[in-house]
Amino acid sequence: MAKTLLWLGLALTGIGLLLVIGLIPVGRAVGAYVTLPVGVVLLGMSLIWSMLSGQEEETPAQQPSSTGQTRRPDETSVGGGCGCGCQH
């Protein structure tokens, strides 16, 4: 999906730039000028999609620690409380 958004965004951005520069005459079809912003939005969506698909599905509390054990959320740290040293 990210590749589809990327290519569609690049195509619309390129066409939009050609319209804005004036290489493609628009005439009375001024609605064609929407291609540039739509292309930029699709490029941004493709970047966000690829960043989100690269993340792991596990939350940090569920990931195994370096010793191979998982840490339960109800465990307290050595300093007590939330682990920031405030001892609450």
Sequence and secondary structure as in RCSB ss.txt:
>XXXX:A:sequence
MAKTLLWLGLALTGIGLLLVIGLIPVGRAVGAYVTLPVGVVLLGMSLIWSMLSGQEEETPAQQPSSTGQTRRPDE
TSVGGGCGCGCQH
>XXXX:A:secstr
 HHHHHHHHHHHHHHHHHHHHTSS  TT GGGGGHHHHHHHHHHHHHHHHHHHTS SS TTTSB TTS B  TT 
  TTSTTSSSS  
